[in-house]
Amino acid sequence: MAEEKKVLLSAQDLWVKFHVRGRTLTAIRGISLDIYENEAIAIVGESGSGKSVFTKTFAGMLDSNGFISGGSLIFSDPELIDVQVPADDAARRAIEEIRGKLDEFAKLELGAQTYRKMLELESEKRQRAQLAPQEEKKAEEELSGLKVRRTEAFNLKQTFDPRKERDKIRETSRRISQLDKEIKDFQKKQEQVVKARKAAAAGDSAYNQRFDQQMAALKAQHEKETSGKAPAQSLQRNQRLAKEVYLSLSRCDARRRGKVESKLMDALKEAMRLGTDLGNEEQLNAVFEDATFRVRFLEERDGKLYGACVLNLAKMQDANEWCQIRGRRIATVFQDPMTSLNPIITIGKQITSIILKHQNCTEAEARRRALELMRKVGIPKAEARFDDYPFQYSGGMRQRIVIAIALSCQPKILICDEPTTALDVTIQAQILELIKELQKEFNYTIVFITHDLGVVANVADRVAVLYAGQLIELGKVEEVFYDPRHPYTWALLSSLPQLAQQDTQLYSITGTPPSLYKEIVGDAFAPRNPYCMKIDTLLEPPMFQVTDTHYAKTWLLDPDAPKIEKPEGIQDIHEKLLKAFNI
């Protein structure tokens, strides 16, 4: 029986959005993907498909206007998730103090049902003084539309020649002023509507009197319910929960611990007041994530407390925590080596600075490691070139240095974002071979971001095909190349220049990807799909399983779908690829 691969990074239903000029762009739409230890996985697709955005979430490198709106990114690195602390007298006193607070909070669970009724009553009162959700959404859309039109007019104005197109500039300026007035008037109108709603709600004396009576009765009932002794089951649960709180706080430095502890205890208090099932792993993780990552208590032995952290990168916000991940555990090789390197700092200094930051060693040791890395990536006469500047290196050598920097802390995951696009074919082959050779030595996982299927064929173990921010096909290289199932994958393979026949026109995918500002109905690829069915325009297809390792998101795999042959150009693709890429 084959050994089961260990999942290193697991993305589950990941959503990423950006705020752009008053609008929201959904760049990643519900991607679920497991990345294994020591594998090479390629992420392919057209420009704008979400390849780089998806991998930027791994290291917390989204642009300032981007954010993860849903889903999780669980990183299973033993060095980061395993926690152990001394079980000394100080630890026991701290745990008992935490347990005392939790036991006091547990009394609130007795009045959870009444508390939820109080919240519902307050929510009902607030809604009377606010716009209905449908009205609020309509108003937001109308205001957003006005702002977009204003931005478009402003951008258009910048394109006019002041010397030749003064009339157009004046007309556009008037249009901008008119839109500014419309935006201001609309905002004022909405403020008046909200003010009127609040006044009407405040003036409804009969409702307000009834609200006060009901709320007073509920508060009295809640106070009576929570005055008793906490349930025995809750007290027993708190014994373990107190240890988990202590272990979780141990991950924080002294500067942050007090703040995190206060936030976490408030979150646990509110959870008990609401009657949250803290015996449910998922719900307990969610409570902890508002403050810090939960460390599950495993055992106490040999004078130590042992635990394991559920490290969700999608919830990580603290810069100090990212320092433990970015560069140290997850590193990136970017497309252009010249922009990746600081032009006014020597090569040696740029490598040693990373080692000194993450490896806790002396400058002499950092220099020794840097020189060793330079030799490993193929820099001749490393000692002599240690103090050179980036401009003194060729493009291929600069990329080798970028790889050396990325590997300086022996990361678990190496993200290669189009690492060979800026290089010529010969150097490209050398860099790819170098990355593969170093993987055998350092045992890292490679995530290739590329549009070059030739790179995929030579380097990757698995392929993930992205389109319009979704994962639409996933499988081993042989499965995706030789037995593709999604029409978009067919189109990508048909576009390979290596597969073009003499005296025939090179295949190209017609149309353009859909706008990610709007909700996509049905299959995102439907408008460009020559095999589009009616259901493609109405319903989004599920992910169908082809084999144990091969999946595709297309209605063509539905048992009721008509049988469609692959395009002629890729029907004998196995033999063509073997010849084209020397696989």
C-alpha positions, 0 to 999 in steps of 0.5 A: 500500500502506497504511503499516504502523503502529508498535507502541508497547506490546506486551502478550504473554500477560500475567498479573496476580495479587493476594494477598487474605486468604491467597488468590490472585486472578487479575485478568488472564489471558493478555492479548496486545494491541499498541498502536500509535503515535498511535491511540485504543484503547478498553478496555471491559467490565463493572466487575471485567473487568480494564480498570484493572488491565491499564492500571495495569501500563503505569505500574507502578501496581499495588497493593502486593498485586498482581504480574505473574506472567507475560508481557511488556510491551515498550515501544518508545519510541526515546528510552528504548530507543536507547543510545549511549556514547563508545567511548573508552579507558576504555570499551575497558578496561572492555569488555576486563575484562568480556570477560576474565571472560566468557571465563573463565566460558565454560570452564564450558560444557564441563561443562554436562551434568555440572553439570545431572546434579549439580543433578538429583541434589541436587534428588532428595535434597531432594524425599525430605525434602519433601512431594510437590507434590500433598501440598503443594498439598492442605495449602495449600488446606486451610490457606487454607480455614481462614483464609478461614472465620476471616476470614468469621467475623471480618467477620460479628462486626463487623456485630452490634449490641453492645447487641442481639446479644450472644449472636451476638457471643459465639457468633461469638467462640467460632467464631473461637477454634475456627478459630484453634485449628484453624489452629494445630493444622494448622500444627503437624501439617504441621511434624511431617510435614515433620520426620518426612520430613527425619528419614527421609531423613537416616536412610537411610544407604544412599541417603546413602552412594550420593548422596555417591559419585555426587556426588563422581564428578560433581564430579571429572568436572566439574572435569576437563571445565572445566579445558580451553580455552573453545570458540572459538565461545564466545570469538567470541560473548563479543566482542559480549556484552561490549559488550552488558554494557557498554551495558546497565550504562551505563543505570544510575546510578553508585549502582546500577551496581556492584550491577547488574554483580555480579548480571548477571555472576553470572547470565551465569556461571550461564547458561554453567554450565548450558549456556544457548544465549546465541546465542538472543535469547529466552534471552539476554534472560531472563538479562539481565532478572534483573539489568537490561534487555539492550541489543543491540549494533548498531554502532560508528561515529564514536567511539561504541557504539550499541545498542538496549534491549529494555524489558520493563515487566513486569520493571521493578522499580527506582523510578528506572527507573519515573521515566523512564516514569511521568508522562514517557512514560506518563501517566494521567487518572483518573476523579475530578479532585478526588481527582487533585489535591492540595487544599492546593497551587495549580494552578500549582504542581501543573503546574510540579512535574511539568515541573521533575521531568522536563524539566530547566528553570528555574522561569520556563520551567516557569511559562511552559509551565504557562500555555501548557498551561492555555490549550491545555486551555481555562482562561480567564484562565490567569495570573489563575487560576494560583495558585488552589486546586482547590476554586476550579475547577469539576469540568470545569475541574479535569479540564482541569487533570488533562489539562494535568498529564498532558500536561505532559511530552508523553507517548507514551501517555495513559491515560484511566481513565473520565475523564468519568464524574464529569462531566455530559453537556455537560462530558463532550462538551467533555472528549472533544473536548479530548482528541481535539484535543490528540492531533492536536497532541501525537501521543500514543496514547490508551488509553480505559478506559470502560464507556460505548460512546457514548464509544467510538463517538465517540473510539476507532479500535479497541476491545478487549473484556475479560471476566473478565480476558481479551481476548475481542474486538478490532477497529476500532470499525466492526467491533466495533460493526457486526459484533460476533462474541462473545455478550458483545459482543452483550450489551453492545451490546444494553444500550445505552439509546440502542438501547432501543425504546419501551415495551420493557424495557431489556436486561440481562445475566443472572448475574454474572461468575465468581470469579477466585479459582478456575480457570475451566474452558471459556469464562468467559462460558458461564454467562451465555451464552444461546447456550452450547454444550457445548464452552463448558463444557469447553474455553476457545476460541481467538482466531479471526480474522474479518478482518485487524484483527478477532478474537473468542474464541468457539466460535461462530466455529469452522467446525463451530459452528451458525450463530446470528443476532445478537440482534434488537435489534442486527441493524440496529445500524449505522443505530441507532448512526449516529442515536444517537451522530451518528457 
